[in-house]
Amino acid sequence: MSLSADSVLALHPLPALLVDPAADRVTAANRLAERLFGGPLVGASFLGRLEDGAADLIVFADAVAHYGRHWTRSLTYRRLDGRRLSCETRATMTDWPDGPRLLISLIDLGEMEAHAQEAEAADLLRSGLLEWKRAQAFFSELERQNQLILNAAGEGIYGINADGKTTFVNRAAQEMLGWAAEDLLGRDTHAIIHHHHLDGARYDHRDCPIYHSFRHEMVARVEDEVFWRKDGRPIQVEYVSTPIYDNQVLAGAVVIFRDISERKESERRLREALAEVDALRDRLEQENAYLLEEITSERAHYDIVGASPAVARTLAQVELVAPTDANVLITGESGSGKSLTATAVHKASLRARRPLIRLTCSALGHEDVESEIFGHARRAARGLMSDRAGKIELASGGTLLLEDVGELPLEVQGRLVTVLRDQAVVRLGEERPRRVNLRIIASSTRDLAAEVAAGRFREDLYFFLNVFPIPLTPLRERIEDIPLLVAHFLELACRRFNRPRPVPTQGTIRMLSEYHWPGNLRELRNVIERAVIVSTGGKLRVEAMALPGPAPARPAAGPRPLTEEEMRTLERDNLLACLRAAGGRVSGPGGAAEMMGLRPTTLYSRLRRFGIGRAELAPEARHAG
């Protein structure tokens, strides 16, 4: 018996819907999905529920078609009442009698975060109650002088009155100290077991934290002191001294201690072992390149170096579009590898035997750009004494790469649309069209959709170029690729400058991974080339001053006093920096709370106070990977 789409989705534990990708229509949705979006979805456009348009959805759908299933958090939705939804989107391509369908499951990230906070708060509450109950039970037993429990305890416990005389000693304390109870009861405990420091200096009662604890009515915690055994041998101890009361009158103190001599010895041995490891590591860093075998085994696919998910996605997109003649639009920050990606598309295409013709639109003057693109006939009036083919004709049968395409003047954009539509070009000064077989790869650091909206870029040209978009991820968002890139640029630089190959140490890689890289791959390559020039002694030396960027101003005579508003700004900026370094995680291992030494609940409170949300941690860019 076959189940209908509604029956299948009704059994799904998450908000789920079935989408016809060809018609952009929701064909089925369960109640959880309709509750999430605030109303019925069947028959509606799935694209209409997206906040950011089709670009990210097309890339996501291509990934689902390529891998069979995929997930992303880059898609943002709008409920029927207009409220914004941040979800994790999971999709699988399924076959149905009426055609292929995308089975899409949604996880509300806001609800997930709320559940995590509630669970964390519950854990904190439970642990707090347990600690309170444990302390209450412990002091209750002390007050009743339950000698049986005191003797069963593994820690040493003894009590002293307000005069410093011993009132009780449990069995563990007697065994650790070698003193019997009758040796200590009624006598000055400090003079018997706590009279000298380990270096032989006399330990006065007035300096003893145990006496301070009840004389000043405060708990004293000491982690590294010595008690003296009856045989004269010292033992290293940590202890807590707590005042005790009898009907609200200070009666003395109870001391709970444990012998940590073995632990201290283990710590000493561990420090020695770590020092030996550090020495061995330094020797290895001098003799071997950082992760040399792993790095050299990684082959750069199409000369694109990296093993991160972002690079894998780019390579998958290259594989998908290269065999076709579709135009490609590559977007990304300056230096993020747009030219390299364009070369990869061309090399993997059926046009690879023909040249890839490059034209940097931003490098040409307004009068030269048309001649460079379309070519010109001989015109003595303008000093053009010979016919010249433009870049379009040169690229016929191959690929034309238009770098910084957003810099083209509007009138040139119009002529380019005509060429793309007719697959024919007319040189300046001529009327005869010349047939061309043209494929264009365009690249831009600008958001061309925004340029279209602002009237600075023709919409029809945008549609011609944006057949297959490839957004590139900036280097700061794929730092796991930095070791591979360092090895790649290091090899190129050493070959170029004829220098011996220095060793990139773990510290160098860590410092490079912590830098923001506003110039992306181009900036990293420049830094490595400078480091190769200045490095001596076998190690790659990249000093912090070598990283580009403005150096912080140094005050001539001490720091300038800050206003309250400046202090708040510094604190807010520090919170953002920690959160970004932790990848947006607040709690857990490697989270921002652990990095700052704060409790997660305290950090959540500060985030609310400063109004810091997820949008500020990872600003969305429509055409940046």
N, C-alpha and C positions, 0 to 999 in steps of 0.2 A: 504494500500500500504506500503510495507516494504522498508526501505531505505538501500542502500549499505553502506559498511564501509567508502568509500571515501566521500559519501554524508554526513554521520554523522560527520566525522572529519572536513569537509569543513565548517560546521556550528559552530565548536568549537572555542571559542574566544581566546584560548591559543594554543601554539605549542603542538600538540597532535599526538600520533601514537598508532597503534594497534600491539601488539607483541604476537606471538605464543610462550608461555613459554616452550612448549615441544621441539620445533625445534629451539629455539633461533633465530627467524626470524621475521623481521618487515614486517607485511602483509599489512599495510596501514599507510599513514602519510599525514597530511595536509601541505599546503604551508608554514604555519608559522613554522612548525617543520623543513622542508627542508631548509628554510631560516636560521633558528637558527644553524643548523649543516653545512650549506654551501654546500648542494647538495642533490641528491636523496637518500632516505633511504629504500624504499620498496625492499624486498628481501635480505637486508643486515642483518648481525648479530647485535642484540642489544647489546650483551655482548662486541662486538668489539668496540662500542662507549664509553665504560666505561674506566676510567683511572686506577682504582684500582683493577680490576679483579672481580672474581665471588663471593667472600665471602660476602661482604656487600649486593650484589644483592640477594643472596640466603636468607639471613636473612630478607630483605625487602619483597621479594616475599612470604616468609612464613607468615609474618605479614599480607600481603594483603589477602592471602588465609584464614588466621585465622579470621580476622576482617571484611573481605569483601571489605574494602577500607583502605588505609593508606597513609602517606606522610613522607618524610624524606629530609634532606639536606646533608646527608652523602655521596651521590653518586655524583661523579665528572666525567664529560664527556670530550671527545676530538672531536672537529670539524673535518671535512674532511681535512681541511688545517693544522691540527695539533694543533691549538690553544685550550687552556683549557677553559672549560665551568663550572661555578659553578651555579647550578640550584636547585630549590626546586622541588622535584619529587612527583607527586600525582598519585596514581594508584587505579583502580577499577577492580575487576575480573568480566568479562562479558561473557555471553554465546552466541555463534554464531553457525550457522548450521554446520560449519566445525570444531567445537570444542571450548573450553574455550580460551579466549583472555584477555590479560592485556591491559586495556585502560589507557595509561600513558599520563599525562599532565605535561608540564615543564614550570617553571617560571624562567627566567634569573635573578639571584640575582644581577648581576652587573647592569643590566638595571633598576631593581627595586630601587637600591640604588641611581642611577643617577637621577631617577624621584623624589625620596625623597629630594635629594639635590637641584634640580631645584625648587621644590615647596617651600622648605624652603627659598631659595634665593629670590624667587618671593615675599613671605610673608614679608621678611625683607625689600625688596625694596619698597613694598607698604606702610609698616608702616613708613619707613624713609621719603617717600614723604609726607605722611599725616602729620607727625610731622613738617616737614619743612613748609608746607602750613599753618598749624595751627599757627606756630610762626610768619610767615610772615603776616598773616591776623591780628594777635593780635597786633603786633607792628605798623602796618599800621594804625589801628584804634587809637592806642595811639597817634601817631604823628598827626593825624587829630583832636585829642581832641573830639572824638565821645562820648559825655557824656551819650547818650542814652544807648549804649552798656555797658559802665562802670557801669551804675546804674543797668543794668539787670544782671550783673555777680553775682554769688553766693558767691564768695570770696571777702574779703575786699581788696580794692585797693586804694592806695594814692600815690601821687608823691611829691618829694621834689626837690628844686633847688640846685645849687652848694653851696649855703650858708646854707643849711639845713632847709629852710623855706618851709612850705606846699604849694603846687600849686594846687592840686585838691584832693578831697575825694569822693569816690562813696557812694551810699546809704547803701550797705552791711557793709562797714567799720563804718559808723556812727551808724548803729544799734548795731553792735558788741561792739563798744567802748563807746557808750552813749554820745559821743561828736557830736555837730552839726557842719556843715561845717564851719559856721562863727567863731566857737570856735578855729578852727585849721588853716584855710587858712591864710597864711602870717606869721605864728608863728613857733617857733622851735618845731617840732613834737617830737623829742627825749625827750625834757624836759617835755612834756605833758604826753606822753603815755609810755615812755621807760626809765624812769629815775632811777629805782631801780631794782635789782634782786629780786627773790622770797624770798631769805633769809634776805632781808632788806639792803643788801650792795648797795652802790651807784654805778650806771652804768654810767661811764664817756663816753662822746662822742667819745673819741679817741679809746675806746675799742669796739665800736658798729660796727657790721658787715655791717649794712646798709650804714654807712659812708665810710667804707672801700671799698664798692662795686663801688662807683663813684669816690672816691679819687684815688683808684688804678686801676680803669677801669676794674673791674672783677665782675662776678656774685657771689653773696653770697647766699648760701642755709643754713638755720638754721631750725632744726627740733624740738627744745625744748627750748623755751624762753617764757617770759610773757610780755604782754602789760597791761597797767593799765587803767581801765575804769574811767569815770568821777565820779562815786560814790565811787572810791577808791578800788574797788574789782579787783584783778588780773585775767586775763584769760590766759590759756596756749595756745600758738600759734606755728605754723610752717609757715615760710615765705621764699620768694625768692626776693632778691633785685637785680635789673638789671640796669646798667647804661643806660641812654638815651642821644641821641645826637641831636643837631640842626645844620644842615649843617656841619657835621663832627666836631662840637665843643661840648665838654662835657657840657650837660645842667643840669644834676642831676641824679636822680634815680627814678624808679617806684618800689613800694613794693606791692606784692600780698601775702595776708596772710589768714589763716583760723583758726577758733577757734577749738582746739582739746581737750578742757577740758573734754568733755564727753568721747572721745576716750581714754584719759589717765586714766580716772576713770574706764572705762571698762577693760583696760589693767591691772590696779591694782587689780581689782576683779578677772580677769582671773589668774593672778599670784597666788593669794591667793587660788583660786580653784585648780590650778595645784599642789600647795604645799600640799593641803589636799588630793588630789588624790595620790600624791607620798607617803604620810604617810599611806594611806589605802593600797596602793599596797605593801609597805614594810611589813605591817602587814599580808597581805594575803600570801606573799612569805614565811613568817615565819610559817604560819599555814597550808598551802596547798602545795602539790607538783606541780611543773610546768606542767600545762596541764595534771594533773593526770588522770582525767576521760577520756579525749580523747585518751591518750596514752595507758591506760590499756584496752580500748575497741578495740584497734587494735591488732588483733591476728596475730602472725608471721606465714605465710604460709610456711610449711616445715622448720620452724625455720629461714626462710629468712625474716629479719625485714626491713620494708620500704614500702612507699606508692608512691614513685616517678615513673615517666614513665619508667625509666631504670629498676627498680625492677619489675614493671608490665611486661615489655618485657621479662625479664629473667624468671619470673614465667610462662609466656605463652610458652616460649621455652621449659621449663621443662615439662609442660603438654603435649606439642606436641611430644617430643622425648621419654619420660619415658616409655610409654606402648610398645615401639618397642624394638628390640634388637640391634639397630644401635649404633655403636661406637660414642662417644662424645668427642670433644676437647674443653676444657674450657680454655680461655686465659684471662689474666688480670694482673694488677700490683700486687706486693707482698702485701698480707693482704687484698685483695679485695673480698674475700669470695669464692675462687675457690673450696676449700674442702667442704664448706657448700653446694654449688650448686651441687657438685657431690653427696653428701649424699642425697640431695633432689631428684635427678634423680633416684637414687637407691631405695629410699623409695617409690616412686610413680610407680615403675616398677613392672612387674610380677615376678621379681627375689627378691623381698623384703624379702621373707622368708629365703633366703640364705644370707650368710654374704657379706658385702662390705669389701674386703681385700685391705688395703692400702700399698703402697710401695713408699717411698720417695727416688727417684733415686739419688738425690744429696747427700744423707747422707751415701751412700755406697762407699766403696773403689772399685777400678777396679777389684780386685780379688774376691770380695764378691758378686758383683751385679748379675753375672750369676747364682751362687748357690742360691741366694735369689729368683730369678725369676723362674728359671727352675727346681730347686731342684738338688740333687746329690745322687749317690749310694755310698755305703761304700767303702772308698779307704784309706787303711792304710798309703800309701805313702804320702798322703797329710794330714794325721791326722784326716780324716773323718771316725769315727768309727761306724757310723750308717747311714741307709738310711734316706733321708729327702725329703719330698715333698716341691716343690717350691710354690711361691705365685700363679702361674697360676693354679696349681692343686687345691689349697685351694679355689680359686675363682670359680672353675667350677660349673656351675649352678647358680652362683651369679654374682658379679661384681668385676673387678679388677681396682682399682684406681692407676694410675701411676702419682704421683706428680713430678713436674719438669722433665717431660719426655725428654726435650731437653738435659738433662745431661747424657743420656745413651750413652755409647761408641758405635761406629759405628758397631763393630762386634756383639754386643748384639742386636742392632737394626735389623741386618740381621736375626738372629735367631728368633726374635720376629715376623718378617714378615712371616716366615715359619709357626710359631704357628698359627697366625691369618688366614693364607691361608688354612692350613690343619686341623685346630681345633684339633691339637694333639701336645703333648710336649714330648721331650726326655730328661730325667734327665742326668746330667753330669756323665760320666762314664758308661752309659748304651747305648744300641742301640734300645731297644724296645720302640716304640711310645705309649703313653698313651692318649686315647681320652679325650677331654675336651669340655665343652660347655661354651664358654667364651664370655663375653662382657667387653670391655675396656672403661673406662672413663679416659682420659689423661688430665693433666693440665700443663700449662707452663706460665712463665712470659716472655718468649722470643717470638719473631716473628718467628714462625717455618718456614713460607714461605721464610723468609730471610735466615734462617739457611740452608734450602734446597739449595737456590741459592748459598750460600757460601760453599757448600759441607760438612757441619757439621751435616747434618741430612738427612737420606735416604728419597728420594722422594716417594718410594713405601710405606714406613711406614707412611709417612705424609698423603697419600691418604687413607690408611686403617683407620687412626685415625680421620681424618677430615671429616667424613661422615656428622656429624651435629655439626657445631661450635657454641659455646655459648661465645661471648665476654662479659666480665664484665666491668661495668662502675666504674671508681675510685670514691672514696668518695667525692672528691672536686667538682665533676660534678653532685652530687645529694645531695646537702646540705640540701634539704628539708626533708631528712630522718634522719638528725642528732638528732632532739628531740626524735623520736621513738627509735633510737639506744641508746641514752643516757639512756632512761628509761629502756631498755632491759638490758644493761650492768650494770646499777646501781642495778637492782634487783639481777642479778647474783652475783655481787661483795658483796653486803650486806649479801646475803645468805652464800657466801663462807667465809667471814671474821666475820660473826656473829655480824654485826654492825647495829645500827638503820639507817633507810633510810633517808639520808639528802635530802633537797629540791633543785632541780636544778632551779635557778632563770633565768629570761629572759636575764639578763646580761651575765650569764654563757653560756647560749645557743647561744647568739649572738657572744661571743668570740670564742666558739668552731666552729661556722659556718664560721667565717672569717679566720680560720687557713687552711693551704694548705693540710694537711694530706698526706704527702708522704708515710706513712706506712699504710694508709687506715684504715679498720675496726680493724685490730690488734693493731694499734697505738692508736685508740680511746679507745679501751677496756683497754689498759694499763693506759692511762691517767685517765679514770674513776676509775679504781682500786686504783691508787695512791690518787686520790681526796677523795675517801671514807675513806682511812686510815687517811688523814690529816684533814678532815672536822670536825669541832666542831660547836656547837651552832645551829644546825638544818639546816644550808644551805650547799649545795654542793659548795666547794671552789676549783676552778681551777684557779690558778694564771697563768699569762702569762709565768712565769719562768718554770712552770710545763710542758708546751708544749715542746716536744723534738725538738732538732735542735740546731745548733751552736748559742751561744749567741754572739751578736755584740760586737766587741772589744771596750773597753772604753779608750779613750786617757787619759794619765796622766795629761796633762796640756792644755786642750782646744782642739778644733778640728784642724786637719791638713789642711793647705791650699790646695785647689783642683785646678788642672789644668783645662784649658778650655775643653779639651777632656773628663776629668772626670765629669765635670759639664754636658756636653752634654749626657754622658752615664747615669748619674743619672736622668736627665730629661726624657730621652727615656724610662728608666726602670719604672719611675713613670707613664708615659703615658700608658705603657703596663699593669701595675698593675691596674690602674683605669678602663681601657677597659675590662680587664678580670673580675674585680669585678662587672662591669655593664653588664656582659654577652655579650660583643661585641657591645652593643648599644652606639651610640655616642650622639644622641639628644633625647629629650623627657624626661618624668618623670623617674627618676632612671638611666638616661644615664650618660656616663662619663663626658659630658660637664657640667651637673648640679652638679655632684660630685666635679668637680675641680673649679666650679665657673667661667666657661668660656662660651663664646658664641659658639654654635656649629660650625659656620663658622671658628672661630679661631682655634678650636680643629682640624677640617678637614685640615686646613692649616699646622698645626704642624705635623699631621700624614703624609702628603705628604712630608714635609721637612725631616722627619726622615725615610721615606721609610717604614712605618709600614703598612702591609696589613693583610687581614683576615687570611691568612695561618699562620702568626706568632702568631695571637691571639688564634687559636685553632688548633694546629698541629695535623694532621691526623695520625692515627695509624691503620694499616690494621686489626689487630686482637685485638684491645682494644675497649671495649664498651664505 
